[in-house]
């Protein structure tokens, strides 16, 4: 057991190292995928001889990964997803512990879709499966884009970008309005990306959204996490746009991968782990003035129209969200 | 009821030349008919009886009588333990995460699950206030109020007439359920639908606490098509106020009927979340839970 404990703390450090590599490197590797690969590494190097021991080690590693960044929903969701799969596998009776272990590794690798090579932490950890998931979503999502339409995009989501790229490549003619996205000004980064694609685009500051909503045909957003009620947690401003869209009858489409489905159920905006981002107003603020620095909001499912995931296109109020959580593998 | 069945199984002995399974099932049916004569069965009782009958039918024929009885008794014990007692613990654990310090909770009538949640939240030190809404003729809220106040929880007591007045102060509404139907409709004590509707209008989240054994594969669109009638005299008389005797001869009046419904159906639109032993689920997922977990667990 002592060996096990030393091993798990070593795994923890290694897992955190993988995650930190991700943040240094590109945005293409998702945190959840890095976490699952780290857990796969734990399985590989584990000296446990029974499923219970392995589960305990994995649980410790998963908790430690989650504590690395308590505000990241996709990280927690990815860890939970894999742990859920581990629990289900161990509940089934495998005669051979090794075959169960290899099955888990196979699933983890499928998620990363590349053999976890211990010596390759230094290269760009591009995972084929995340890209694959995005491609599936892009293919499904771009079906909704028709010639001559105007799309409103909020926040910089790689998935949504992929959808737009795929649509542009299939020679669809469309226009994109993108919001500035204070305080990060993320809309400016998005506009750079879109300029490379030669897609006509217009930048709107956040307050101009209702003004311009008349001309919009659909809204595409990504998600930090999809919650059990079918709603999404995303960058601040998404709820506002969804409310305006609902009142003006414009469809809101969310593009999210399967691993973003989290076992959370916020009842209102304050019912989540706060993620605070300091805002720079450019001028000094008097000390008595408080600033709302929350960076995320929750959009309830009644304001969303469709969720495009790599498992298909779902409606948010359908029972499918919890069913996916229960039944399908990561 | 299940404990009564346990006693009856203990006292049961197979008559000669009769199969245990068939005879016991017939006896259970007799007992059930008797119970129905006293009072219509609730949906959860119906589910429990179905469980018992399934277990009896599944008994292997090779078991001796004492072994069969022992198996049945342990099955019932397990049902009670897993589906009721442990389920309540899980529900309480989930529900207290939704109570924050400074919250004002509202509850209606007297639900054992909600009482456990309040007591547990108070035990772990959360600061909150409870508004207990009550209604005639049962006035069940008084029991809950009594128990909560005894533990030191700050409570407010009001009648259902005032629910729209008090709702603006409330952060969360916790309601119990007699049953949850397949389309997410909550079947509960009469008055619950009213409270849920007002809460919905004030944008207050409504949380239903219900164990999974109470889920039922029926769809009901309104409260009238299947309900239970209570005693009409309970409406016409007010205990302690003899001077209110306007309705004393209601039975003689031809064009007057007193309707005392016991249950009502709350549409799923008014429900924000259902807390069960399988976790916190939106009301649209009830048929999924019913399907998936009944298949997997089959009442075991």
HADDOCK unambig.tbl for C-alpha pairs under 7 A between the chains (distance, minus, plus):
assign (segid A and resid 228 and name CA) (segid B and resid 281 and name CA) 6.81 0.50 0.50
assign (segid A and resid 229 and name CA) (segid B and resid 281 and name CA) 6.97 0.50 0.50
assign (segid A and resid 229 and name CA) (segid B and resid 282 and name CA) 5.38 0.50 0.50
assign (segid A and resid 267 and name CA) (segid B and resid 205 and name CA) 6.55 0.50 0.50
assign (segid A and resid 317 and name CA) (segid B and resid 284 and name CA) 6.81 0.50 0.50
assign (segid A and resid 318 and name CA) (segid B and resid 284 and name CA) 6.57 0.50 0.50
assign (segid A and resid 319 and name CA) (segid B and resid 284 and name CA) 5.62 0.50 0.50
assign (segid A and resid 319 and name CA) (segid B and resid 285 and name CA) 4.44 0.50 0.50
assign (segid A and resid 319 and name CA) (segid B and resid 288 and name CA) 6.59 0.50 0.50
assign (segid A and resid 322 and name CA) (segid B and resid 285 and name CA) 6.96 0.50 0.50
assign (segid A and resid 323 and name CA) (segid B and resid 288 and name CA) 6.84 0.50 0.50
